[in-house]
Amino acid sequence: MFTKMQDGTPDDWAIIGAAHREHFYKTPSHLMDMLRSLKDITGGFACDQLQHSLMTATLARRDDATDEEVAIALLHDVGKSVNIPNHGPIAAELMRPYVSDAAYQVIYNHQHFQGKFYYTFMGENPNMRDDFLKESWYDLAVKLVDRWDAPAFDPEFEVDSLESFEPLLRKIFSQPGRAL
Ligand SMILES: [Fe+2]
């Protein structure tokens, strides 16, 4: 095996490719760990971010959402485990190889859709979602934010367990469907 990439051979890259594919199957476990870490973040809300994520996903599940919709509902704020200001794009990029472009765009931009409910308190335009009115994924973003995400800050709500969502994460995030 090379010690400088400049010296790589086809055999080296066959070995590296096989080893990388083994890592694909670890993604659901990493996502579960990131979700668990949201328990430590409350950020001034009435409940912690794990409860918020589980409530968002539970509402989606009980609203006859598709598997992908439930998955992105669960993971929409997982980027907060890394950093809060850029959490939408972080979560979107984590999911990108595994989900539709519509799902990617919804998660990337979801904060601007939530802005309807609080940007005015921050001196920003609360109608920023209108910039996306012509996008094919606009209705999905409205559904995610208005029906599942925005109402999901109740610490007393009986959420489905994180473990109950693990089979879904394993189904969607074990094999990238899009080019890496
Ligand atoms: Fe959220």
Boltz pocket constraint, residues with backbone or C-beta under 6 A from the ligand:
constraints:
  - pocket:
      binder: B
      contacts: [[A, 52], [A, 76], [A, 77], [A, 149]]
      max_distance: 6.0
